[in-house]
């Protein structure tokens, strides 16, 4: 059964939804969550709860469900995700394979056109993700 996702109003709600999404590895539900969540609110909603597993399911959901339909939204989420507390720590702990998944999403975005970002924007964000 697909997880129903509604817009989280605070960090606690967001955390509960993320935990459920993560427990089921439900990338489609995660994509729904990211689609209805304003990217600018991501750092606040994540609070200090960002972990490798969460970063990864976000990346996979953006890659498989969001980037093809709305590359601009995927870019915005990547951008604000990098502003979240613990981002640098989590990034440092990613394995080589996990880093490759992040690279795949960037490749996908560089092949897509969007008025939300330029290739220069993408390149500078890739540096933030240490790619």
C-alpha positions in Angstrom: 0.0 0.0 0.0 1.3 3.4 -1.0 2.1 5.8 1.8 -0.1 8.9 1.8 1.8 12.0 2.2 0.5 15.4 3.2 2.5 18.6 3.5 4.4 18.6 6.8 3.8 21.7 8.9 6.8 21.4 11.1 10.1 19.5 11.6 8.4 16.9 13.8 5.8 16.0 11.2 8.5 16.0 8.5 10.6 13.7 10.6 7.7 11.2 11.1 7.0 11.1 7.4 10.7 10.7 6.5 11.0 7.8 9.0 8.0 6.0 7.5 9.2 6.6 3.9 12.7 5.4 4.9 11.5 2.3 6.7 9.6 1.2 3.6 12.2 2.5 1.2 9.3 4.1 -0.6 10.8 6.4 -3.2 7.5 7.2 -4.8 6.1 8.5 -1.5 9.4 10.4 -0.9 9.0 12.0 -4.3 5.4 13.0 -3.4 6.8 14.5 -0.2 9.5 16.5 -2.0 6.9 17.6 -4.6 4.6 19.2 -2.0 7.4 20.5 0.2 8.8 24.0 -0.6 12.5 23.4 -1.2 13.3 26.6 0.8 11.8 25.0 3.9 14.0 21.9 3.7 16.8 23.0 6.0 14.3 24.0 8.7 12.1 20.8 8.3 15.2 18.6 8.4 16.4 20.4 11.4 19.5 18.4 12.6 18.1 15.0 11.5 19.9 14.7 8.1 21.5 11.3 7.7 23.1 9.3 4.9 20.0 7.1 4.4 17.8 10.2 4.2 20.1 12.0 1.8 20.2 8.9 -0.4 16.5 8.3 -0.6 16.0 12.0 -1.4 18.6 11.7 -4.2 17.0 8.5 -5.6 13.5 9.9 -5.4 14.6 13.1 -7.2 16.4 11.0 -9.8 13.6 8.5 -10.5 10.5 10.5 -10.0 11.1 14.3 -10.0 13.9 15.2 -12.3 12.3 13.9 -15.5 9.1 15.9 -14.8 10.4 18.9 -13.1 14.2 19.3 -13.3 13.9 22.8 -11.7 12.3 21.4 -8.6 14.9 18.7 -8.3 17.7 21.4 -8.6 16.0 23.5 -5.9 15.8 20.6 -3.6 19.5 19.7 -4.1 20.4 23.3 -3.5 18.5 23.7 -0.2 19.5 20.2 0.9 23.1 21.4 0.8 22.1 24.1 3.3 20.8 21.6 5.8 22.5 21.1 9.2 24.9 18.1 9.1 25.0 18.2 5.3 28.9 18.2 5.2 29.1 15.4 7.7 26.7 13.2 5.9 28.4 14.0 2.6 31.8 13.0 4.0 30.4 9.6 5.0 28.9 8.6 1.6 30.5 5.6 -0.1 31.9 5.7 -3.6 28.7 4.0 -4.9 26.5 6.5 -3.1 28.5 9.4 -4.5 27.9 7.9 -8.0 24.2 8.0 -7.4 24.4 11.7 -6.6 26.5 12.2 -9.8 23.8 10.4 -11.9 21.2 12.9 -10.7 23.5 15.8 -11.6 24.1 14.2 -15.0 20.3 13.9 -15.5 19.8 17.6 -14.6 22.6 18.7 -16.9 20.8 17.0 -19.8 17.5 18.7 -18.9 16.6 22.3 -19.6 15.1 24.5 -16.9 14.8 28.2 -16.3 15.4 27.4 -12.7 19.2 26.9 -13.2 22.0 27.3 -15.7 24.8 24.8 -16.3 27.0 27.2 -14.3 24.6 26.9 -11.4 24.7 23.1 -11.7 28.5 23.1 -11.9 28.9 25.2 -8.7 26.4 23.0 -6.9 28.3 19.9 -7.9 31.3 21.4 -6.2 29.2 21.8 -3.0 28.4 18.1 -3.3 32.1 17.4 -3.8 31.7 15.8 -7.2 
